[in-house]
Structure formats: structure tokens, C-alpha cells
Amino acid sequence: PKNIVSSKCKLCIFNIKVLNGAVGESVTFSTRVPTSGSIRYKDRTIGLVVNKQSDTDSNEKFKNRLSWSSEFFTLSDLRSDDSGVYSLNVFGTFSQIVFLYFVVSDKVSTPRVTNLSQYSPESDLCLLQCSVRNVRGLNLSWFRGNILLNKTSSSNISSINTTLNLPLEIQQIDKDIFSCEASNPVSKQSITVNFTKLCPHKLGMRVFYIF
């Protein structure tokens, strides 16, 4: 976002912010536009306010979703393709331009834990795998109580809607509480592991990690 400031305005205050939103929800942009101003998306004006009279239906993509009320612009029914660079332009004696890098993500689903171990009465190992549907900005983590044991993340947007997996191998399970957590900037879900059900033939208390 640092490269997008390119205005000839001599009496402007520039701000650059990062904002996150969830698919299907609404966001109210925090920059006040009290009398006159505009909101732009990818260098196209999508909303305009002149002397407290607004026009927010000029762009088909945002029609019936963008509004201006009580000095603030609001975008509702968010979609993933709403992500991008926005600018809020406040007109006046000292104009203000706020650039927003807005990221819209799906909320994470509840992760699922499965036992990948092959049963053997001689083995005291239990191999668990935590899985969750991949979404933008996803982090998947194993915890022992409040201690982070292992973590992976998805940085490839093209892999969205696939599955992200994170294994954990445990030997001689103790009585501590283990959990798997999926999170991104707009949501968080976790599941507590019931070892009695997942690894009924395992006993004890040592933990090993697979990276």
C-alpha cells in the first residue's frame, strides 16, 4: 500500500490502513465524511457525497450494498472479490485521503481431528491429524494447554477451498488437554481432543512433533 500515494494535493493529510472483513458481513469505514467526499475502489469512484447528499449506486458491483449515513460509508454483504485498495476522500479546507488495503475472508470452520495410526498392541504411538477447509489467511495450530506445539499456515490464495492438515504424533499420552485451533484475521474455531476416544489403546505422557 505504500506505493499507492500519488496525489498532487498540497493540503492533504494521507493515511494508510489495513482492514479485514468477513464474507457476508458488513463493514463501516472509520473515516468520517461529514459534508462532502468520496470513496474509490481501484481508482474508480463508487460513492460520492456533496453537501450531505449521497450517491452510492453509480457502480454496478456495489449497487444496493454501499451506503452513506451519519457521516460514514458502509459496505454490506461482503464478498471475497471486494478485497483491494480503497480510498476515502474528505473534501474541505484541509482535505484528507485515507487509503485502505481491505481484505475480505471467509470465516474458518471448526477443525476436525482424526487418528491416522495403524492399530498395534506393541506400539504406544498415536498419530493424529487436524484438518480444516482452507480459507484466506488461515493458521492451523496444535496446543497443549496454552502452549503452542506446532503451527502451519496457508499463504497460497490458489489453494483456498482445499484442506489444510497438521499432524501431531504422541507417545504415552498424559492427562493434559490438547486442542487444535483454526484462525484467520476475522474468526477462530478450536476443538479439544478426546484421546480416550481417538486413541483408546494408548497410555502414558510424552509428545513428539512432526514438521
C-alpha positions in Angstrom: 0.0 0.0 0.0 2.9 2.4 0.5 3.2 2.8 -3.3 -0.3 4.0 -3.9 0.1 7.5 -2.6 0.4 9.6 -5.7 -1.7 12.8 -5.4 -0.9 16.4 -6.4 -2.9 17.7 -3.4 -0.9 20.2 -1.5 -3.2 20.5 1.6 -3.9 16.8 2.2 -3.3 14.5 5.1 -2.5 11.0 4.0 -3.2 7.8 6.0 -2.7 4.2 5.0 -4.6 1.5 6.9 -5.2 -2.3 6.6 -8.7 -3.5 7.2 -10.2 -7.0 7.4 -13.8 -8.1 6.8 -15.7 -11.4 6.8 -17.7 -12.7 3.8 -21.4 -12.0 4.2 -21.0 -9.3 6.9 -20.8 -5.5 6.8 -18.0 -3.0 7.4 -18.3 0.7 8.3 -15.3 2.6 7.2 -14.0 4.6 10.1 -13.1 7.8 8.2 -15.8 10.5 8.7 -17.1 12.2 5.6 -19.3 14.9 7.3 -20.2 17.1 4.3 -18.5 16.2 1.0 -16.2 13.5 -0.1 -16.0 10.2 -2.0 -15.0 6.6 -1.7 -12.9 5.0 -4.5 -12.2 1.3 -5.3 -9.2 0.5 -7.6 -9.2 4.2 -8.8 -12.9 4.2 -9.6 -15.4 6.4 -7.7 -18.0 4.1 -6.2 -19.7 6.6 -3.8 -20.0 10.4 -3.7 -21.2 12.9 -1.1 -21.8 16.5 -2.0 -23.3 18.9 0.7 -24.6 15.9 2.6 -26.3 14.4 -0.4 -25.1 11.0 -1.4 -24.9 8.8 -4.5 -23.8 5.3 -3.8 -25.5 3.3 -6.6 -23.4 4.5 -9.5 -21.2 1.4 -9.6 -23.0 -1.9 -10.5 -20.7 -4.1 -8.4 -21.6 -2.1 -5.2 -25.2 -1.2 -6.0 -27.5 -1.7 -3.1 -24.5 -2.7 -0.9 -22.8 0.6 -0.4 -24.4 3.4 1.7 -23.6 6.6 3.4 -25.3 7.5 6.7 -24.3 9.6 9.8 -21.1 10.7 8.1 -19.8 7.2 7.4 -19.7 4.9 4.3 -20.8 1.3 5.0 -20.4 -1.7 2.7 -22.7 -4.7 3.3 -23.0 -8.3 2.1 -19.2 -8.5 1.7 -17.7 -10.8 -1.0 -14.2 -12.1 -1.3 -13.8 -10.1 -4.6 -14.4 -6.9 -2.6 -10.8 -7.2 -1.5 -8.5 -4.5 -2.8 -7.3 -0.9 -2.4 -9.9 1.7 -1.4 -9.5 5.4 -0.7 -11.7 7.7 1.4 -11.5 11.3 0.2 -12.7 14.0 2.6 -13.2 17.4 0.8 -12.7 20.6 2.7 -10.1 23.3 3.6 -7.7 20.6 4.7 -8.6 17.5 2.7 -7.9 14.1 4.0 -7.2 10.9 1.9 -7.2 7.6 3.7 -6.0 4.6 1.7 -7.3 1.2 2.8 -6.0 -2.2 1.9 -9.2 -4.1 2.5 -9.1 -7.9 2.8 -12.3 -9.9 2.8 -12.0 -13.5 4.1 -14.3 -16.4 4.8 -14.7 -17.4 8.4 -12.9 -20.5 9.4 -14.8 -23.7 10.0 -14.4 -26.0 13.0 -11.3 -28.2 12.6 -11.6 -32.0 12.6 -9.1 -34.4 14.2 -8.6 -38.0 13.0 -6.4 -40.8 14.1 -4.0 -41.9 11.4 -2.3 -44.6 13.5 -2.5 -48.3 12.5 -3.5 -50.3 15.5 -0.8 -52.4 17.0 -0.8 -53.7 20.6 3.0 -53.3 20.7 3.0 -49.6 19.7 2.3 -46.8 22.1 2.3 -44.1 19.4 -0.8 -42.2 18.4 -0.6 -40.1 15.2 -3.3 -37.5 15.0 -4.1 -35.2 12.1 -6.0 -31.9 12.4 -7.8 -30.8 9.2 -9.8 -27.8 8.2 -11.1 -26.2 5.0 -8.6 -23.7 3.7 -9.5 -20.0 3.7 -7.6 -16.8 3.2 -5.2 -16.0 6.0 -5.6 -19.4 7.7 -3.4 -20.5 10.6 -3.7 -24.0 12.0 -2.2 -24.8 15.4 -1.8 -27.6 17.9 -1.8 -26.6 21.6 -1.0 -28.5 24.8 -3.0 -26.5 27.3 -2.0 -22.9 26.4 1.4 -23.9 25.0 1.8 -23.8 21.2 3.2 -27.1 19.9 3.0 -26.9 16.2 1.7 -24.5 13.6 1.2 -24.2 9.8 -0.4 -21.5 7.6 -1.7 -21.1 4.1 -0.1 -18.3 2.1 -1.2 -19.6 -1.3 -4.5 -18.0 -2.4 -4.9 -20.5 -5.2 -5.2 -23.3 -2.5 -8.3 -21.8 -1.0 -11.2 -24.3 -0.6 -8.7 -27.2 -0.4 -7.9 -28.8 3.0 -5.0 -27.7 5.3 -3.6 -30.5 7.5 -1.4 -30.5 10.6 -0.2 -33.8 12.2 0.8 -34.5 15.8 2.4 -37.7 17.0 2.0 -38.6 20.6 3.6 -41.2 22.7 2.4 -42.2 26.1 -0.4 -39.7 26.4 -0.7 -37.8 29.7 -3.7 -36.1 31.2 -3.0 -32.6 29.7 -5.6 -31.0 27.4 -4.7 -30.9 23.7 -6.5 -28.8 21.2 -6.4 -27.8 17.6 -7.2 -24.2 16.6 -8.0 -22.7 13.2 -7.9 -19.0 12.9 -7.6 -16.1 10.5 -8.0 -12.3 10.9 -11.8 -12.5 11.1 -12.6 -15.6 13.0 -11.3 -18.5 15.2 -12.5 -22.1 15.9 -11.0 -24.8 18.0 -11.6 -28.4 19.0 -10.4 -30.2 22.2 -9.1 -33.7 21.6 -10.6 -36.6 23.5 -7.7 -39.1 23.5 -9.8 -41.7 25.2 -12.0 -42.0 22.1 -9.3 -41.3 19.5 -6.5 -43.5 20.9 -8.2 -45.9 23.3 -5.3 -48.3 23.4 -2.6 -45.7 24.2 -1.3 -44.8 27.6 1.4 -42.5 29.1 2.8 -39.0 28.7 5.4 -37.9 26.0 4.8 -35.8 23.0 6.7 -35.7 19.6 6.1 -33.2 16.8 6.0 -33.7 13.0 7.1 -30.7 11.0 
